[in-house]
């Protein structure tokens, strides 16, 4: 998608804030003893509170509101009865749709302490920050994968080559279909101003590829190595990108600032909503 209007800016801003809020609430509730289904209930609550929809459920029939992947699960884990234990590496991926606009975000967290998994997560998060430095109109899309790959290699980790970021905005997945985690010299595509991208890092402690499991959704590492993923949905500008799924990042241009001011009540409720605890969800 290319952002072309004030309506586009506001629509993306709102759904970006919603999925980011769901992600952060789920992370705050994450602790030993909670089930992945209880975490998914938080995503359900936040999305429905703002009349938004789970994008994978709406578009693909995914059997949950969010994707929660634990340890050797690399992506698209289905929430259920699995109980989170100390030392688990948990990836939370939330994508949503509101009024025809989409945003996608994710983060990986280690429950309690595990040095390898913590280093893996910090590398994946840092790789995303480095990759976003390359997101600018006129630069090659290939630069994103190069920065992710370099950060992983510096820490003696691998990148997953058959999972990637993607374009988004009016659909969950659109052009560019694959924003790779490694450099591809044959890809000479250039980023355009207003382009909406979901930039993802998939950093692995071993495997370079993943395989789809028997449930038809979840991807696993065959060697049982771990994967950390971080993701933001961003708008390409002529300067630094506007990160739609960062709750702390203010608008960076006058058009978005104007949208925020003219829809002040919509935005304030996103910023002020209280954290929902899993035990409170049964009441709703």
VOPAVEX-262654 format. One record per residue: residue in three letters; y, x, z of N, C-alpha, C in turn. Coordinates in pm, whole numbers. Layout:
// residues N
- aa, n.yy, n.xx, n.zz, ca.yy, ca.xx, ca.zz, c.yy, c.xx, c.zz
- ALA, Y, X, Z, Y, X, Z, Y, X, Z .
...
This chain:
// residues 284
- aa, n.yy, n.xx, n.zz, ca.yy, ca.xx, ca.zz, c.yy, c.xx, c.zz
- UNK, -120, 83, 0, 0, 0, 0, 125, 87, 0 .
- UNK, 226, 41, -72, 358, 101, -68, 453, 2, -1 .
- UNK, 521, 45, 103, 618, -41, 171, 738, -61, 80 .
- UNK, 773, -189, 54, 879, -218, -40, 987, -311, 16 .
- UNK, 969, -359, 137, 1065, -458, 189, 1074, -452, 340 .
- UNK, 1176, -518, 391, 1193, -533, 535, 1075, -609, 596 .
- UNK, 1026, -707, 523, 910, -785, 568, 788, -695, 584 .
- UNK, 766, -606, 489, 654, -511, 499, 667, -425, 624 .
- UNK, 787, -374, 649, 810, -287, 765, 778, -360, 895 .
- UNK, 829, -481, 907, 807, -556, 1031, 660, -592, 1048 .
- UNK, 595, -636, 940, 455, -673, 949, 368, -557, 993 .
- UNK, 392, -440, 937, 314, -321, 974, 347, -276, 1115 .
- UNK, 476, -284, 1151, 518, -245, 1285, 446, -328, 1391 .
- UNK, 438, -458, 1369, 377, -547, 1468, 227, -523, 1483 .
- UNK, 153, -517, 1372, 9, -498, 1384, -24, -357, 1432 .
- UNK, 61, -260, 1399, 40, -125, 1451, 50, -120, 1602 .
- UNK, 151, -189, 1656, 169, -194, 1801, 53, -267, 1868 .
- UNK, 3, -372, 1805, -104, -452, 1865, -233, -370, 1877 .
- UNK, -274, -305, 1768, -399, -229, 1775, -385, -108, 1867 .
- UNK, -265, -49, 1872, -243, 62, 1963, -252, 17, 2108 .
- UNK, -199, -101, 2136, -206, -156, 2270, -351, -183, 2310 .
- UNK, -428, -240, 2219, -569, -265, 2247, -643, -135, 2274 .
- UNK, -619, -35, 2191, -681, 97, 2210, -650, 154, 2348 .
- UNK, -524, 152, 2386, -483, 214, 2512, -534, 136, 2633 .
- UNK, -539, 4, 2623, -594, -74, 2733, -743, -45, 2751 .
- UNK, -814, -31, 2641, -957, -1, 2648, -981, 136, 2711 .
- UNK, -897, 232, 2674, -910, 366, 2731, -884, 364, 2881 .
- UNK, -783, 288, 2924, -751, 280, 3067, -864, 215, 3147 .
- UNK, -939, 126, 3084, -1049, 58, 3153, -1178, 138, 3150 .
- UNK, -1182, 243, 3071, -1305, 321, 3053, -1341, 398, 3180 .
- UNK, -1463, 372, 3229, -1512, 439, 3349, -1664, 423, 3355 .
- UNK, -1732, 508, 3432, -1877, 493, 3446, -1912, 354, 3498 .
- UNK, -2015, 293, 3439, -2061, 162, 3482, -2016, 48, 3395 .
- UNK, -1909, 68, 3318, -1863, -38, 3229, -1952, -40, 3105 .
- UNK, -1973, -156, 3046, -2051, -164, 2923, -1958, -161, 2802 .
- UNK, -2015, -124, 2689, -1933, -123, 2567, -1890, -265, 2529 .
- UNK, -1969, -365, 2564, -1931, -504, 2538, -1809, -543, 2621 .
- UNK, -1804, -499, 2746, -1688, -528, 2831, -1562, -463, 2773 .
- UNK, -1576, -343, 2719, -1462, -279, 2655, -1418, -358, 2531 .
- UNK, -1516, -403, 2454, -1484, -480, 2333, -1414, -612, 2368 .
- UNK, -1447, -669, 2484, -1379, -792, 2527, -1229, -771, 2544 .
- UNK, -1190, -649, 2579, -1047, -618, 2592, -982, -622, 2455 .
- UNK, -1048, -563, 2355, -996, -570, 2218, -982, -715, 2174 .
- UNK, -1083, -795, 2202, -1080, -937, 2168, -961, -1006, 2232 .
- UNK, -940, -981, 2361, -831, -1045, 2435, -695, -1008, 2376 .
- UNK, -673, -880, 2352, -542, -835, 2302, -517, -890, 2162 .
- UNK, -614, -879, 2074, -596, -929, 1938, -567, -1079, 1937 .
- UNK, -646, -1155, 2012, -627, -1300, 2013, -498, -1340, 2081 .
- UNK, -454, -1263, 2180, -328, -1293, 2250, -211, -1296, 2152 .
- UNK, -217, -1207, 2052, -109, -1198, 1954, -144, -1264, 1820 .
- UNK, -251, -1347, 1824, -294, -1419, 1703, -333, -1325, 1589 .
- UNK, -378, -1206, 1626, -425, -1110, 1526, -577, -1121, 1514 .
- UNK, -631, -1059, 1410, -774, -1063, 1386, -832, -922, 1385 .
- UNK, -958, -912, 1423, -1031, -786, 1407, -1052, -765, 1258 .
- UNK, -1002, -653, 1206, -1011, -629, 1062, -1156, -612, 1013 .
- UNK, -1239, -532, 1080, -1377, -520, 1031, -1457, -648, 1043 .
- UNK, -1428, -728, 1145, -1495, -857, 1158, -1449, -952, 1047 .
- UNK, -1320, -956, 1022, -1263, -1046, 922, -1305, -1008, 780 .
- UNK, -1298, -879, 749, -1319, -835, 611, -1465, -806, 576 .
- UNK, -1541, -759, 676, -1676, -713, 646, -1785, -782, 728 .
- UNK, -1749, -870, 819, -1849, -935, 902, -1906, -847, 1010 .
- UNK, -1832, -744, 1054, -1878, -658, 1162, -1899, -743, 1288 .
- UNK, -2008, -719, 1361, -2045, -809, 1472, -1973, -784, 1604 .
- UNK, -1852, -732, 1601, -1775, -710, 1724, -1629, -697, 1685 .
- UNK, -1541, -692, 1787, -1398, -685, 1762, -1349, -542, 1740 .
- UNK, -1422, -446, 1794, -1386, -305, 1780, -1513, -224, 1758 .
- UNK, -1495, -101, 1715, -1607, -8, 1702, -1605, 87, 1822 .
- UNK, -1716, 95, 1894, -1725, 185, 2009, -1848, 272, 1991 .
- UNK, -1825, 401, 1973, -1934, 495, 1944, -1948, 593, 2059 .
- UNK, -2072, 616, 2103, -2098, 698, 2222, -2187, 816, 2186 .
- UNK, -2144, 934, 2224, -2219, 1058, 2208, -2259, 1085, 2063 .
- UNK, -2389, 1072, 2030, -2436, 1107, 1894, -2396, 1003, 1790 .
- UNK, -2341, 888, 1833, -2288, 791, 1739, -2153, 841, 1688 .
- UNK, -2143, 859, 1558, -2022, 920, 1502, -1916, 817, 1467 .
- UNK, -1959, 697, 1428, -1863, 593, 1387, -1932, 459, 1378 .
- UNK, -1853, 352, 1388, -1898, 214, 1369, -2006, 172, 1469 .
- UNK, -1998, 225, 1591, -2089, 181, 1695, -2064, 37, 1732 .
- UNK, -2171, -40, 1750, -2159, -182, 1782, -2161, -200, 1934 .
- UNK, -2055, -255, 1993, -2054, -279, 2138, -2166, -371, 2181 .
- UNK, -2220, -342, 2301, -2329, -424, 2352, -2355, -395, 2498 .
- UNK, -2481, -384, 2535, -2520, -368, 2675, -2521, -223, 2722 .
- UNK, -2490, -130, 2634, -2493, 11, 2672, -2394, 38, 2786 .
- UNK, -2441, 102, 2890, -2359, 132, 3007, -2303, 274, 2994 .
- UNK, -2174, 287, 3012, -2110, 417, 3004, -2145, 500, 3128 .
- UNK, -2181, 627, 3103, -2223, 717, 3211, -2128, 836, 3221 .
- UNK, -2125, 902, 3336, -2043, 1023, 3349, -2085, 1127, 3244 .
- UNK, -1986, 1188, 3179, -2014, 1288, 3078, -2023, 1234, 2937 .
- UNK, -2022, 1101, 2921, -2030, 1042, 2788, -1903, 1070, 2708 .
- UNK, -1921, 1093, 2579, -1810, 1100, 2484, -1800, 964, 2416 .
- UNK, -1688, 897, 2434, -1672, 760, 2384, -1558, 756, 2284 .
- UNK, -1588, 705, 2164, -1485, 684, 2064, -1453, 536, 2054 .
- UNK, -1324, 505, 2061, -1276, 367, 2050, -1194, 356, 1923 .
- UNK, -1235, 267, 1835, -1169, 250, 1705, -1131, 102, 1690 .
- UNK, -1001, 75, 1681, -952, -62, 1671, -870, -78, 1544 .
- UNK, -909, -172, 1462, -830, -205, 1343, -807, -355, 1340 .
- UNK, -687, -394, 1302, -653, -536, 1308, -572, -583, 1189 .
- UNK, -563, -715, 1178, -484, -779, 1071, -399, -888, 1133 .
- UNK, -274, -895, 1091, -183, -1000, 1134, -93, -1035, 1017 .
- UNK, -96, -1162, 976, -7, -1213, 871, -19, -1131, 742 .
- UNK, -141, -1084, 714, -166, -1012, 589, -140, -864, 594 .
- UNK, -109, -809, 712, -84, -666, 726, -191, -604, 818 .
- UNK, -228, -480, 787, -337, -412, 856, -290, -279, 917 .
- UNK, -355, -243, 1029, -337, -110, 1088, -468, -70, 1155 .
- UNK, -488, 59, 1167, -616, 115, 1212, -587, 235, 1303 .
- UNK, -656, 243, 1415, -632, 353, 1508, -758, 385, 1587 .
- UNK, -767, 507, 1639, -883, 545, 1718, -854, 665, 1806 .
- UNK, -936, 681, 1909, -925, 795, 2000, -1060, 818, 2066 .
- UNK, -1084, 940, 2106, -1209, 978, 2172, -1179, 1031, 2312 .
- UNK, -1261, 990, 2408, -1238, 1022, 2548, -1370, 1065, 2612 .
- UNK, -1363, 1165, 2699, -1480, 1206, 2777, -1469, 1144, 2916 .
- UNK, -1574, 1074, 2956, -1578, 1010, 3088, -1627, 1114, 3188 .
- UNK, -1546, 1142, 3289, -1574, 1251, 3385, -1559, 1384, 3312 .
- UNK, -1633, 1485, 3352, -1609, 1619, 3300, -1726, 1669, 3217 .
- UNK, -1693, 1728, 3102, -1789, 1798, 3018, -1708, 1893, 2931 .
- UNK, -1718, 2023, 2953, -1629, 2119, 2889, -1639, 2117, 2737 .
- UNK, -1761, 2112, 2683, -1776, 2112, 2538, -1713, 1989, 2476 .
- UNK, -1743, 1873, 2531, -1691, 1748, 2475, -1539, 1739, 2492 .
- UNK, -1488, 1790, 2604, -1343, 1789, 2625, -1274, 1880, 2523 .
- UNK, -1333, 1996, 2495, -1276, 2086, 2396, -1283, 2026, 2257 .
- UNK, -1392, 1954, 2230, -1407, 1887, 2101, -1298, 1781, 2084 .
- UNK, -1274, 1702, 2188, -1172, 1597, 2181, -1032, 1655, 2165 .
- UNK, -1001, 1758, 2241, -868, 1816, 2231, -846, 1879, 2093 .
- UNK, -952, 1934, 2034, -942, 1990, 1899, -917, 1880, 1797 .
- UNK, -990, 1768, 1809, -972, 1656, 1716, -833, 1596, 1727 .
- UNK, -783, 1584, 1849, -649, 1529, 1869, -543, 1624, 1813 .
- UNK, -561, 1753, 1838, -467, 1853, 1787, -471, 1857, 1634 .
- UNK, -591, 1843, 1578, -606, 1844, 1433, -530, 1727, 1370 .
- UNK, -531, 1612, 1437, -456, 1498, 1385, -306, 1528, 1386 .
- UNK, -257, 1588, 1492, -115, 1624, 1499, -78, 1721, 1387 .
- UNK, -163, 1820, 1364, -139, 1918, 1257, -142, 1850, 1121 .
- UNK, -238, 1759, 1103, -249, 1689, 975, -126, 1605, 947 .
- UNK, -73, 1540, 1050, 43, 1454, 1032, 168, 1534, 995 .
- UNK, 169, 1662, 1028, 280, 1748, 987, 287, 1762, 835 .
- UNK, 174, 1738, 769, 166, 1749, 623, 198, 1618, 553 .
- UNK, 210, 1510, 629, 235, 1379, 568, 383, 1366, 535 .
- UNK, 414, 1382, 408, 552, 1378, 363, 553, 1350, 213 .
- UNK, 647, 1270, 169, 657, 1237, 27, 671, 1364, -56 .
- UNK, 593, 1374, -163, 598, 1490, -251, 493, 1595, -223 .
- UNK, 431, 1588, -106, 327, 1685, -73, 190, 1634, -117 .
- UNK, 97, 1728, -135, -36, 1691, -180, -118, 1628, -67 .
- UNK, -191, 1526, -103, -280, 1460, -8, -384, 1558, 46 .
- UNK, -421, 1652, -36, -520, 1753, 0, -479, 1837, 121 .
- UNK, -348, 1847, 145, -299, 1927, 258, -349, 1874, 392 .
- UNK, -371, 1743, 400, -416, 1681, 525, -553, 1735, 564 .
- UNK, -648, 1731, 469, -782, 1782, 496, -784, 1930, 526 .
- UNK, -696, 2003, 461, -689, 2148, 484, -651, 2178, 628 .
- UNK, -553, 2106, 682, -509, 2131, 819, -617, 2089, 920 .
- UNK, -685, 1977, 894, -793, 1934, 983, -905, 2037, 986 .
- UNK, -944, 2082, 868, -1052, 2180, 856, -1017, 2311, 926 .
- UNK, -895, 2358, 906, -852, 2484, 966, -854, 2476, 1119 .
- UNK, -810, 2364, 1172, -807, 2349, 1318, -948, 2347, 1375 .
- UNK, -1039, 2278, 1307, -1178, 2272, 1353, -1244, 2410, 1345 .
- UNK, -1224, 2478, 1235, -1286, 2610, 1216, -1234, 2710, 1319 .
- UNK, -1107, 2701, 1353, -1049, 2793, 1452, -1119, 2782, 1587 .
- UNK, -1169, 2661, 1619, -1237, 2638, 1745, -1390, 2643, 1731 .
- UNK, -1435, 2691, 1613, -1579, 2704, 1585, -1651, 2570, 1584 .
- UNK, -1582, 2468, 1537, -1642, 2337, 1517, -1651, 2308, 1367 .
- UNK, -1720, 2199, 1333, -1735, 2154, 1195, -1655, 2026, 1174 .
- UNK, -1641, 1987, 1048, -1585, 1856, 1016, -1694, 1774, 947 .
- UNK, -1691, 1644, 972, -1784, 1554, 904, -1731, 1529, 764 .
- UNK, -1814, 1557, 664, -1768, 1553, 525, -1789, 1417, 458 .
- UNK, -1871, 1331, 515, -1891, 1201, 451, -1830, 1085, 531 .
- UNK, -1732, 1117, 616, -1645, 1019, 678, -1501, 1065, 654 .
- UNK, -1409, 973, 636, -1274, 1015, 601, -1172, 909, 639 .
- UNK, -1046, 948, 629, -937, 852, 640, -921, 776, 510 .
- UNK, -817, 692, 500, -804, 604, 385, -666, 541, 382 .
- UNK, -631, 484, 268, -512, 404, 261, -535, 270, 329 .
- UNK, -428, 207, 372, -439, 76, 437, -306, 4, 420 .
- UNK, -291, -112, 485, -165, -184, 480, -181, -329, 445 .
- UNK, -231, -358, 324, -256, -495, 282, -406, -527, 283 .
- UNK, -487, -426, 290, -630, -435, 312, -666, -329, 414 .
- UNK, -783, -341, 476, -823, -238, 571, -844, -105, 500 .
- UNK, -909, -112, 384, -934, 8, 304, -877, -12, 164 .
- UNK, -787, 74, 125, -731, 70, -9, -694, 212, -52 .
- UNK, -628, 224, -166, -594, 356, -219, -499, 430, -124 .
- UNK, -520, 559, -104, -632, 643, -150, -759, 614, -69 .
- UNK, -871, 599, -138, -995, 558, -72, -1048, 662, 26 .
- UNK, -1024, 790, -3, -1076, 897, 83, -970, 1001, 112 .
- UNK, -930, 1011, 238, -843, 1120, 284, -935, 1215, 360 .
- UNK, -981, 1317, 292, -1090, 1400, 342, -1050, 1484, 462 .
- UNK, -1152, 1530, 535, -1132, 1616, 652, -1145, 1764, 617 .
- UNK, -1147, 1794, 489, -1159, 1932, 442, -1084, 1943, 310 .
- UNK, -1048, 2064, 268, -971, 2079, 144, -1056, 2054, 20 .
- UNK, -999, 1981, -73, -1063, 1952, -201, -965, 1994, -311 .
- UNK, -990, 2110, -371, -896, 2166, -468, -880, 2078, -592 .
- UNK, -980, 1994, -617, -973, 1909, -736, -882, 1787, -714 .
- UNK, -852, 1757, -589, -766, 1643, -560, -620, 1687, -567 .
- UNK, -552, 1645, -671, -413, 1685, -692, -316, 1569, -667 .
- UNK, -366, 1463, -600, -282, 1347, -571, -167, 1387, -479 .
- UNK, -53, 1322, -499, 68, 1350, -421, 107, 1225, -343 .
- UNK, 147, 1245, -220, 190, 1132, -136, 325, 1079, -182 .
- UNK, 338, 946, -180, 461, 880, -221, 533, 820, -100 .
- UNK, 665, 813, -110, 744, 749, -5, 701, 604, 10 .
- UNK, 678, 560, 134, 639, 424, 161, 490, 401, 163 .
- UNK, 411, 500, 125, 265, 487, 126, 215, 472, 270 .
- UNK, 117, 384, 290, 61, 361, 423, -77, 424, 428 .
- UNK, -96, 515, 523, -220, 592, 535, -280, 579, 674 .
- UNK, -411, 570, 680, -484, 583, 806, -547, 723, 806 .
- UNK, -486, 813, 881, -531, 952, 884, -628, 970, 1000 .
- UNK, -748, 1020, 970, -854, 1033, 1071, -908, 1176, 1074 .
- UNK, -942, 1219, 1194, -1013, 1347, 1210, -1153, 1317, 1263 .
- UNK, -1251, 1376, 1200, -1390, 1368, 1248, -1437, 1511, 1272 .
- UNK, -1426, 1557, 1396, -1461, 1695, 1432, -1597, 1693, 1503 .
- UNK, -1685, 1781, 1460, -1823, 1781, 1508, -1859, 1911, 1578 .
- UNK, -1945, 1900, 1678, -1995, 2018, 1748, -2110, 2083, 1671 .
- UNK, -2151, 2022, 1559, -2260, 2080, 1482, -2271, 2025, 1342 .
- UNK, -2306, 1899, 1330, -2336, 1838, 1200, -2216, 1837, 1106 .
- UNK, -2246, 1843, 975, -2143, 1832, 873, -2150, 1698, 799 .
- UNK, -2259, 1626, 819, -2275, 1495, 759, -2340, 1402, 860 .
- UNK, -2321, 1272, 839, -2383, 1172, 926, -2468, 1079, 841 .
- UNK, -2557, 1006, 906, -2644, 911, 838, -2628, 773, 902 .
- UNK, -2650, 669, 822, -2639, 533, 873, -2768, 493, 943 .
- UNK, -2755, 430, 1060, -2871, 390, 1139, -2933, 261, 1092 .
- UNK, -3036, 219, 1163, -3114, 101, 1124, -3036, -30, 1135 .
- UNK, -2929, -32, 1216, -2854, -157, 1229, -2762, -185, 1110 .
- UNK, -2755, -90, 1017, -2676, -109, 897, -2528, -83, 911 .
- UNK, -2485, -42, 1030, -2342, -19, 1056, -2313, 121, 1111 .
- UNK, -2387, 160, 1214, -2352, 278, 1292, -2397, 406, 1224 .
- UNK, -2307, 506, 1225, -2339, 638, 1171, -2374, 733, 1286 .
- UNK, -2476, 816, 1263, -2526, 908, 1364, -2532, 1050, 1308 .
- UNK, -2529, 1148, 1399, -2560, 1286, 1362, -2710, 1306, 1380 .
- UNK, -2776, 1361, 1282, -2921, 1378, 1291, -2961, 1484, 1393 .
- UNK, -2873, 1580, 1416, -2905, 1686, 1511, -2858, 1655, 1653 .
- UNK, -2809, 1531, 1675, -2761, 1486, 1806, -2634, 1558, 1851 .
- UNK, -2566, 1621, 1759, -2438, 1683, 1795, -2333, 1573, 1813 .
- UNK, -2219, 1612, 1868, -2116, 1515, 1906, -2001, 1515, 1805 .
- UNK, -1937, 1400, 1793, -1824, 1386, 1701, -1706, 1323, 1775 .
- UNK, -1588, 1383, 1760, -1465, 1327, 1816, -1374, 1285, 1702 .
- UNK, -1319, 1165, 1713, -1232, 1109, 1610, -1101, 1064, 1671 .
- UNK, -992, 1099, 1604, -860, 1044, 1639, -799, 991, 1510 .
- UNK, -721, 885, 1523, -667, 820, 1403, -535, 752, 1431 .
- UNK, -443, 766, 1337, -318, 692, 1338, -292, 633, 1200 .
- UNK, -229, 516, 1198, -177, 460, 1074, -30, 497, 1064 .
- UNK, 9, 552, 948, 144, 605, 932, 205, 558, 800 .
- UNK, 337, 561, 796, 410, 538, 672, 470, 671, 627 .
- UNK, 445, 706, 503, 499, 829, 446, 649, 812, 422 .
- UNK, 726, 911, 465, 870, 912, 442, 908, 1045, 377 .
- UNK, 1037, 1064, 356, 1083, 1192, 301, 1094, 1298, 410 .
- UNK, 1078, 1256, 536, 1076, 1350, 647, 944, 1336, 721 .
- UNK, 950, 1333, 853, 826, 1315, 929, 779, 1172, 916 .
- UNK, 648, 1148, 925, 598, 1013, 905, 631, 921, 1022 .
- UNK, 638, 793, 993, 653, 694, 1098, 513, 653, 1144 .
- UNK, 481, 681, 1270, 347, 655, 1323, 344, 514, 1381 .
- UNK, 285, 423, 1307, 282, 282, 1347, 200, 257, 1473 .
- UNK, 99, 340, 1498, 5, 315, 1607, 27, 407, 1727 .
- UNK, 147, 460, 1739, 186, 537, 1857, 285, 453, 1937 .
- UNK, 244, 402, 2053, 330, 315, 2132, 456, 386, 2181 .
- UNK, 451, 517, 2191, 565, 592, 2244, 666, 631, 2137 .
- UNK, 629, 614, 2012, 718, 661, 1905, 815, 553, 1864 .
- UNK, 945, 579, 1873, 1044, 479, 1832, 1058, 476, 1680 .
- UNK, 1122, 372, 1626, 1150, 369, 1483, 1232, 490, 1441 .
- UNK, 1210, 540, 1318, 1277, 663, 1277, 1371, 642, 1159 .
- UNK, 1387, 518, 1113, 1489, 497, 1011, 1559, 364, 1034 .
- UNK, 1672, 346, 971, 1758, 230, 998, 1689, 99, 962 .
- UNK, 1609, 99, 857, 1544, -25, 816, 1450, -76, 924 .
- UNK, 1369, 13, 981, 1275, -28, 1085, 1352, -63, 1212 .
- UNK, 1458, 11, 1244, 1538, -18, 1361, 1601, -157, 1348 .
- UNK, 1646, -189, 1228, 1704, -321, 1204, 1599, -430, 1221 .
- UNK, 1478, -405, 1172, 1369, -501, 1188, 1339, -523, 1334 .
- UNK, 1334, -414, 1410, 1303, -424, 1552, 1410, -505, 1625 .
- UNK, 1537, -481, 1592, 1646, -548, 1662, 1650, -697, 1628 .
- UNK, 1622, -731, 1502, 1630, -870, 1461, 1509, -952, 1504 .
- UNK, 1406, -884, 1551, 1287, -953, 1603, 1256, -899, 1743 .
- UNK, 1362, -889, 1823, 1354, -823, 1952, 1247, -883, 2043 .
- UNK, 1237, -1015, 2045, 1142, -1079, 2135, 999, -1046, 2096 .
- UNK, 970, -1043, 1965, 835, -1009, 1919, 794, -870, 1965 .
- UNK, 888, -775, 1954, 857, -637, 1986, 847, -615, 2137 .
- UNK, 937, -677, 2212, 937, -656, 2357, 807, -704, 2421 .
- UNK, 750, -812, 2373, 626, -861, 2433, 512, -762, 2409 .
- UNK, 519, -690, 2298, 418, -589, 2271, 432, -473, 2369 .
- UNK, 555, -439, 2404, 579, -324, 2489, 557, -354, 2637 .
- UNK, 572, -482, 2676, 570, -517, 2818, 443, -584, 2866 .
- UNK, 348, -613, 2776, 228, -684, 2817, 151, -605, 2923 .
- UNK, 98, -675, 3021, 28, -609, 3131, -112, -566, 3091 .
- UNK, -162, -463, 3158, -298, -416, 3134, -398, -519, 3183 .
- UNK, -499, -547, 3103, -601, -644, 3138, -727, -569, 3183 .
- UNK, -778, -602, 3299, -900, -542, 3350, -1020, -622, 3302 .
- UNK, -1134, -556, 3277, -1251, -626, 3223, -1296, -745, 3307 .
- UNK, -1286, -734, 3440, -1334, -843, 3526, -1247, -966, 3514 .
- UNK, -1123, -952, 3462, -1033, -1065, 3448, -1060, -1144, 3319 .
- UNK, -1136, -1084, 3227, -1150, -1144, 3097, -1233, -1271, 3099 .
- UNK, -1327, -1282, 3194, -1413, -1400, 3199, -1334, -1528, 3226 .
- UNK, -1213, -1514, 3278, -1131, -1630, 3310, -1066, -1689, 3186 .
- UNK, -1063, -1613, 3075, -992, -1659, 2956, -1089, -1713, 2853 .
